Amino acid sequence: MGACQYTNAWKNCATCSFWQGPRQFSEDRNSVTVDNNAQGQCDGFWKGSRKNAKDKCSEWRRWAEIHDWSGVTREIYP
């Protein structure tokens, strides 16, 4: 066993709102930690099937517990 950490840039089951497996978000909410063998029910594309945390599909939606920084712009000051 062991754990994997996926940042908010990953689009897999561990970071998806449809996945109902065991996971823990980081303190800064920028990543998710899951057990290597974690499985959970998919309430999206796979319609109730058990999926591994590392699996992917076309209906991925970001889990609300982690931040989405994709639209953030940074201002650079001289």
Backbone as numpy.savetxt, mean C-alpha at the origin, in Angstrom:
# Nx Ny Nz CAx CAy CAz Cx Cy Cz
10.19 -16.04 7.91 9.35 -14.86 7.91 10.22 -13.62 7.91
9.65 -12.50 7.87 10.32 -11.23 7.83 9.32 -10.20 7.41
9.77 -8.99 7.31 8.85 -7.92 6.94 9.37 -7.18 5.71
8.43 -6.65 4.95 8.73 -5.81 3.80 8.14 -4.44 4.06
8.84 -3.43 3.57 8.32 -2.07 3.68 8.12 -1.52 2.28
6.94 -0.99 2.03 6.61 -0.40 0.74 6.31 1.07 0.94
6.97 1.92 0.19 6.70 3.36 0.29 5.40 3.68 -0.43
4.96 4.93 -0.29 3.71 5.35 -0.93 3.82 5.39 -2.45
5.00 5.15 -3.00 5.16 5.11 -4.46 4.81 3.74 -5.04
4.77 2.71 -4.20 4.46 1.36 -4.68 2.96 1.22 -4.94
2.63 0.56 -6.02 1.23 0.29 -6.35 1.01 -1.22 -6.29
0.90 -1.73 -5.07 0.65 -3.16 -4.87 -0.42 -3.32 -3.79
-0.78 -4.55 -3.50 -1.85 -4.80 -2.54 -1.58 -4.18 -1.17
-0.33 -4.21 -0.73 0.01 -3.68 0.59 -0.35 -2.21 0.74
-0.35 -1.46 -0.35 -0.65 -0.03 -0.30 -2.03 0.31 -0.89
-2.83 -0.70 -1.14 -4.14 -0.52 -1.79 -5.30 -0.50 -0.78
-6.26 0.37 -1.03 -7.42 0.48 -0.14 -8.34 -0.74 -0.22
-8.29 -1.50 -1.31 -9.16 -2.67 -1.46 -8.64 -3.89 -0.70
-7.37 -3.90 -0.34 -6.75 -5.07 0.30 -7.03 -5.05 1.80
-7.50 -6.17 2.34 -7.88 -6.25 3.75 -6.91 -7.08 4.59
-5.65 -7.13 4.18 -4.65 -7.89 4.93 -4.02 -7.10 6.06
-3.25 -7.79 6.91 -2.59 -7.12 8.04 -1.42 -6.27 7.57
-1.37 -5.03 8.01 -0.31 -4.10 7.64 -0.26 -2.98 8.65
0.84 -2.29 8.68 1.02 -1.18 9.62 1.65 -0.02 8.87
1.04 1.14 8.96 1.64 2.32 8.32 2.72 2.89 9.22
3.69 3.56 8.62 4.80 4.16 9.37 4.31 5.40 10.13
5.12 5.84 11.07 4.75 7.00 11.87 4.52 8.25 11.01
5.34 8.40 9.96 5.16 9.57 9.08 4.14 9.32 7.97
3.57 8.14 7.96 2.53 7.73 6.99 3.00 7.79 5.54
4.29 7.53 5.34 4.85 7.50 3.99 5.12 6.09 3.49
4.89 5.09 4.35 5.15 3.71 3.95 4.29 2.76 4.76
4.29 1.50 4.31 3.53 0.43 4.93 4.48 -0.73 5.18
4.36 -1.37 6.34 5.15 -2.56 6.63 4.20 -3.75 6.73
4.57 -4.83 6.05 3.78 -6.07 6.07 4.72 -7.26 6.21
4.19 -8.35 6.73 4.94 -9.59 6.79 5.13 -10.11 5.37
6.27 -10.75 5.11 6.55 -11.29 3.77 5.45 -12.22 3.26
4.82 -12.94 4.17 3.80 -13.92 3.77 2.38 -13.43 3.97
2.20 -12.14 4.20 0.87 -11.60 4.47 -0.07 -11.79 3.29
-1.28 -12.22 3.62 -2.34 -12.34 2.63 -3.58 -11.66 3.17
-4.41 -11.21 2.27 -5.65 -10.57 2.67 -6.67 -10.63 1.55
-7.90 -10.42 1.91 -8.98 -10.44 0.93 -8.97 -9.16 0.11
-9.16 -9.30 -1.19 -9.27 -8.15 -2.08 -10.74 -7.83 -2.30
-11.13 -6.60 -2.02 -12.51 -6.17 -2.23 -12.65 -5.36 -3.51
-11.64 -5.44 -4.37 -11.66 -4.73 -5.65 -11.73 -5.71 -6.80
-10.78 -5.61 -7.69 -10.72 -6.39 -8.92 -10.86 -7.90 -8.70
-10.22 -8.41 -7.65 -10.20 -9.86 -7.41 -11.42 -10.36 -6.66
-12.33 -9.50 -6.31 -13.65 -9.82 -5.76 -13.66 -10.92 -4.68
-12.96 -10.67 -3.60 -12.98 -11.58 -2.46 -11.87 -12.61 -2.43
-11.05 -12.68 -3.46 -9.94 -13.62 -3.48 -8.87 -13.19 -2.48
-8.13 -14.18 -1.96 -7.01 -13.87 -1.08 -5.79 -13.57 -1.93
-5.17 -12.42 -1.66 -4.01 -11.98 -2.43 -2.83 -11.71 -1.50
-1.63 -11.89 -2.02 -0.41 -11.56 -1.27 -0.20 -10.05 -1.29
0.49 -9.55 -0.28 0.74 -8.11 -0.15 1.48 -7.55 -1.36
2.35 -8.34 -1.98 3.15 -7.86 -3.10 2.43 -7.91 -4.45
1.24 -8.51 -4.51 0.49 -8.61 -5.77 0.03 -7.25 -6.25
-0.31 -7.18 -7.54 -0.74 -5.92 -8.17 -1.93 -6.17 -9.08
-2.65 -5.11 -9.42 -3.71 -5.19 -10.42 -4.02 -3.80 -10.95
-4.90 -3.73 -11.92 -5.20 -2.46 -12.59 -6.18 -1.57 -11.82
-6.82 -2.09 -10.75 -7.80 -1.30 -10.00 -7.23 -0.71 -8.71
-5.90 -0.67 -8.59 -5.25 -0.19 -7.37 -5.73 1.21 -7.01
-5.99 1.40 -5.72 -6.34 2.71 -5.16 -5.53 2.89 -3.87
-4.89 4.04 -3.71 -4.04 4.28 -2.54 -4.84 4.12 -1.25
-4.24 3.39 -0.30 -4.82 3.22 1.02 -4.85 4.58 1.71
-5.95 4.97 2.27 -6.13 6.30 2.86 -5.20 6.57 4.04
-4.66 5.54 4.65 -3.79 5.72 5.81 -2.38 6.18 5.44
-2.02 6.14 4.15 -0.70 6.62 3.75 -0.85 7.86 2.87
0.14 8.73 2.96 0.10 10.00 2.24 0.33 9.82 0.74
-0.29 10.70 -0.01 -0.06 10.77 -1.45 0.71 12.07 -1.71
1.98 11.94 -2.02 2.81 13.11 -2.26 2.95 13.41 -3.75
2.23 12.70 -4.60 2.42 12.85 -6.05 2.07 14.25 -6.56
1.15 14.92 -5.92 0.75 16.25 -6.39 1.43 17.39 -5.68
2.35 17.08 -4.79 3.03 18.11 -4.01 4.16 18.72 -4.81
4.21 20.02 -4.84 5.32 20.70 -5.49 6.17 21.37 -4.42
7.43 21.48 -4.67 8.31 22.11 -3.71 8.79 23.44 -4.26
8.75 24.45 -3.42 9.27 25.75 -3.81 10.71 25.83 -3.37
11.53 26.35 -4.24 12.94 26.51 -3.93 13.20 28.00 -3.71
13.74 28.29 -2.56 14.03 29.67 -2.20 15.52 29.94 -2.38
15.87 31.11 -2.92 17.30 31.45 -3.13 18.03 31.61 -1.81
